[in-house]
Amino acid sequence: MTQLTKKPTAPFLRAPKIPFSNRMFHGMLLGLTMLCLLFASASAKAACGMMGNKSFNPTKFPYRVQTDPANASIVGMWEVTYTVGDTTTIFNQTLDQWHGDGTEFENADLSPLGGNICMGVWKQIGAYTVRLHHIGLMFSADGLDAVGSFTLDETNTVAHNGKTYNGSFTFKTYDTYGNYSGTTVTGKIAATRVTVQ
């Protein structure tokens, strides 16, 4: 009868124990290395825009070169006159606010019963020129029922001094189902900026 014998196993191997003082020294060394790297990266960031001991002038981009960049934007509040035909027939007068986020809000010189508030969206299409798509609701004479809507599409150019803008508009009406109702008016726009005195 054969007897199975177990091979003796090697004793469990342990990592040599590092004395506490050595572990503390390695931890401090690691911390000091990290601190040095942190200061080195901060110095590199602080030197951004400098070349040696000489000041570095940043590049001026073309879109920043305007006659009066602070005032040449359409953003702000305007007193607006819409004219048709020989430009003496007033179609409408409004107070119009253009916002930097591409939205626009207008309060027309009309009765609130018929609908005098409308809103739009706009985008820049040139250095001083913008395009607007504007919509509003129309109501019955008593103001109780919506009878349709309208669109007002404009292209406006702001003067270089930012005090006025001029443009053209197309006004169209629609029924309550969104169908074109046959009314189109085209004309000119003249606006003057409203400012704080």
C-alpha positions in Angstrom: 0.0 0.0 0.0 1.3 3.3 -1.1 1.2 6.1 1.4 0.7 9.6 0.2 3.0 12.0 1.8 2.4 15.7 1.9 5.2 17.9 0.7 6.2 20.4 3.3 5.1 23.9 2.3 7.4 26.9 2.3 6.9 29.1 5.3 4.8 32.2 4.7 6.9 35.0 3.2 6.4 38.4 4.7 7.6 41.8 3.5 10.3 43.1 5.7 8.9 45.5 8.3 10.0 49.1 7.6 10.7 51.1 10.8 8.2 53.9 11.5 11.0 56.6 11.2 11.8 55.4 7.6 8.1 55.5 6.6 7.8 59.0 8.1 10.9 60.2 6.1 9.5 58.7 2.8 6.1 60.4 3.4 7.8 63.8 4.1 9.9 63.4 0.9 6.8 62.6 -1.2 5.0 65.6 0.3 7.9 68.0 -0.4 8.1 66.7 -4.0 4.4 67.4 -4.5 4.8 70.9 -3.0 7.7 71.7 -5.3 5.6 70.6 -8.3 2.7 72.7 -7.2 4.9 75.9 -6.9 6.5 75.2 -10.2 3.2 75.0 -12.0 1.9 78.2 -10.3 5.1 80.0 -11.5 4.5 78.8 -15.0 0.9 80.1 -14.9 2.0 83.5 -13.5 4.4 83.9 -16.4 1.7 83.6 -19.0 1.8 86.6 -21.3 5.4 87.3 -20.5 8.5 86.5 -22.6 11.6 86.7 -20.5 11.8 90.1 -18.9 9.9 91.7 -21.7 6.2 92.4 -21.8 4.2 90.5 -24.4 1.5 92.3 -26.3 -1.6 90.2 -27.1 -2.8 89.9 -30.7 -5.7 92.3 -31.5 -8.4 90.4 -33.4 -10.3 92.1 -36.3 -13.7 91.8 -34.7 -12.6 94.1 -31.9 -11.6 96.9 -34.3 -14.6 99.2 -34.4 -15.1 102.9 -34.4 -16.8 102.8 -31.0 -17.1 99.2 -29.9 -18.8 100.1 -26.6 -21.8 101.8 -28.4 -22.0 100.3 -31.9 -24.0 97.3 -30.8 -27.8 97.1 -31.3 -28.1 95.9 -27.7 -30.0 98.4 -25.7 -33.3 100.4 -25.7 -34.5 102.3 -28.8 -37.3 104.7 -29.9 -38.3 103.3 -33.3 -40.4 104.8 -36.2 -41.7 102.6 -39.0 -42.7 104.4 -42.2 -44.1 103.3 -45.6 -44.3 104.9 -49.0 -42.6 108.3 -49.2 -41.3 107.8 -45.6 -43.6 110.4 -44.2 -46.5 108.0 -43.6 -46.0 106.5 -40.1 -46.9 102.8 -39.9 -46.0 102.4 -36.2 -43.9 103.8 -33.4 -42.5 101.7 -30.6 -40.0 101.3 -27.7 -37.8 98.4 -28.6 -35.3 96.5 -26.4 -32.6 94.3 -28.0 -30.9 91.9 -25.6 -27.4 90.4 -25.8 -28.7 86.9 -25.7 -30.3 87.3 -29.2 -33.9 88.1 -28.0 -35.9 91.3 -28.5 -39.0 92.9 -26.9 -41.1 95.6 -28.3 -43.9 97.8 -26.8 -45.9 99.5 -29.7 -47.8 102.7 -29.5 -51.1 100.8 -29.9 -54.0 100.0 -27.6 -53.3 97.0 -25.3 -56.7 95.7 -26.3 -55.5 95.0 -29.9 -52.1 93.6 -28.8 -49.2 96.0 -28.4 -46.5 93.7 -27.0 -44.4 91.5 -29.3 -41.1 89.6 -29.2 -38.4 88.5 -31.5 -35.1 86.8 -32.1 -32.1 88.3 -33.9 -28.7 87.5 -35.1 -25.6 89.5 -36.3 -25.1 89.2 -40.0 -22.4 91.9 -40.4 -20.1 94.2 -38.4 -23.0 96.6 -37.7 -25.9 94.8 -39.3 -28.5 92.5 -37.7 -31.5 90.5 -38.9 -34.7 90.2 -36.8 -37.6 87.8 -36.9 -40.4 89.2 -34.7 -43.9 87.8 -33.9 -47.0 89.0 -32.1 -50.7 88.3 -31.5 -53.6 90.3 -32.8 -56.9 90.6 -30.9 -60.5 91.6 -31.5 -61.5 95.3 -30.8 -62.7 94.4 -27.3 -59.4 92.5 -26.6 -61.2 89.3 -25.6 -60.4 87.0 -28.6 -57.2 86.3 -30.5 -57.9 86.9 -34.2 -54.5 86.0 -35.7 -50.8 86.8 -35.6 -48.2 88.7 -37.5 -44.6 88.6 -38.3 -42.2 91.5 -38.7 -38.9 90.7 -40.4 -36.2 93.4 -40.3 -32.7 94.1 -41.4 -31.0 97.0 -39.5 -27.6 98.6 -39.6 -26.4 100.5 -36.5 -24.4 103.8 -37.0 -20.7 103.6 -36.1 -21.3 106.0 -33.2 -24.1 103.6 -31.9 -26.6 106.4 -31.5 -29.0 105.4 -34.3 -29.9 102.6 -36.6 -31.8 102.4 -39.9 -33.3 99.5 -41.8 -36.1 97.9 -43.7 -39.1 95.8 -42.6 -41.7 93.4 -44.0 -44.9 93.0 -42.0 -47.3 90.0 -42.7 -50.5 88.9 -41.1 -51.9 85.4 -40.5 -55.2 83.9 -39.3 -55.6 81.8 -36.1 -54.6 78.7 -38.0 -51.3 80.2 -39.1 -52.4 80.8 -42.8 -51.2 83.9 -44.5 -54.2 86.3 -44.6 -53.0 88.4 -47.6 -51.7 91.5 -45.8 -48.1 92.5 -46.5 -46.6 95.9 -45.7 -43.0 96.9 -46.4 -41.2 100.1 -45.4 -38.3 101.8 -43.7 -37.1 101.9 -40.0 -35.4 104.7 -38.2 -34.3 104.4 -34.5 -32.7 106.5 -31.9 -31.0 105.0 -28.8 -32.5 105.8 -25.4 -29.8 106.5 -22.8 -29.5 107.4 -19.2 -28.9 111.1 -18.7 
